[in-house]
Amino acid sequence: MRVFQVQGVRGFQLAASRPRALGFPASRLFIHCDHFPEEFSIIVTLRVLSVPAKRNEYVFTLMAEESPSVLVGLRYAPDKLHFLFWSQEHAGGWQTRVTFPNVSLSDNQWHTLVLAVSGQSFSLTVDCSLPKDVVVETPFPASLSVKRASFYLGNRRRRKGVFTGLLRQLVLLPGADATPRICTAMNFKVATLSVPTVLQDLPAKPASNEVLKYPYVKQRLDYLEEYQNLVTNSETMGVEIFTIPKVGLFAATANRYTPPGSAIYKWTDGKFVPYQNIPTYQAQSWKYFTIGKKIFLAVANFEQNDRGQEFSVIYKWSRRKEKFITYQRITTHSARDWEAFVIEGEAFLAVVNHREGNNHNIDSVIYRWNPRTGLFETNQTIPTSGAYDWEFFTIGPYSFLAVANTFNGTSTKIYSHIYIWLSGSFQLFQSILTFGAADWEVFSIGDRVFLAVANSHSYDSGMPAPSNFYAINSSIYELNITAQMFVKFQDLLTYSALDWEFFSVGDDSFLVVANSFDGFTFSVNSIIYRWQGYEGFVAAHHLPTVGCRDWEAFHTIEGSYLLYSSAKEPLSKVLKLKTT
């Protein structure tokens, strides 16, 4: 293979003469398991040359050694994309072809495709536009064996149908729809999840007018500068940053007072500017999510409305009005947080109920989307104690939901729980002792999976008061595959920590903590920790904050940023990451 650079972006041109040389055993990917995942995403960034009318070209195939049949494959023809898979449930086996029509790739431009597969549902997103959804009669097999099989790049082990374009990125991501991970950058066509090192090292000034500095130049975080003072309606309990394809980048602030309610800001000319105001009732957080082509934004309201009713509300994006409009009201009890996720092709929404009256030991609720009614309906209740946060994540084929329990009425020294999805419901997987837990943050570095908890305060009515309720350790746990549990990896001293946010700059990984109160003042430094390998996370930057409640990292073509919200003053701040 050879490396070519076109439009400021590098890709591989694959040799057509020896297709077998572009293969490798599937066992290199599937080290601990010899079955293809049942749910997965395939991410491809490519540049396709013009293809003759009746010609097909293969992006990749998975083939058994002794058979000419394609077990799994992706190929394209003019204006079409085909996903192929072999279903062994049928007698003698049968190849199923899922076709996405009206997919125009042969324009000599770079494109990023995300193909998400779950059961009978297949979804294709091209350059972060609206997904194309196809449902077929034959589901992707639950146990497709990859024993004695090999992957082939750009071919099906023959010269016919060899890929003639440039290939930049080809990623198999088990257990998740990768679209949200890809569609955060503004340059959608070359969005990056995993690109070979030889293709990353671009010149700082590309030949074309495209601004490609982020994320293709290896960068290091030197310092942060105050970039924007974002004056908010009132104190801000949480921020949600999201991108609506073909519309733009937005930030929704969960503000304390009604009126004037909470605000949505749009990134315009390098700044967040007010876009829409929504009546909320001591809003705690927002959650952005999509179901098919529908776009939603859910708010967690902590207090009753003017009529004495306690609702949290789901809003739907109106493409005609270009605004969010009320879609569904759900009865909640001092709601703190929403979490949205998809399992086995079904959409769920989980709410954290903090307390009902003075009773903190109540049920939080998981709702399931009913495609027939177009509404969320109660699916499962889980007992929680003054809970603050849900965190959903997947590891391989398994789905998890972690709850941050904060207060049981007498103590903040209580267990928070991690649940695993088994047989159609969440069941307890592990319990971890926490101290006023306010947030869970899951992240991975290489093939290691971590879970960080933000501990906010240590209080027990039956114990002597500590010298400081708020200066306590927050902890990072790492998944131990052998033990099948999370084990403590590192303690970090925090000051009433309310949030963790993980982000990366170049090859470096960082965690920033929201320190909110040290027992004396709300003017406390929040800290960015840098990943140092065997040393764990080491403090790298100290950031002056006031009652810091939430951190959000985001990227635009202009650079990388952090936004922090203050629960003590009507001012949030955007910081720009200065890199070299």
Disulfide bonds with the S-S distance in Angstrom:
Cys128-Cys183 2.01
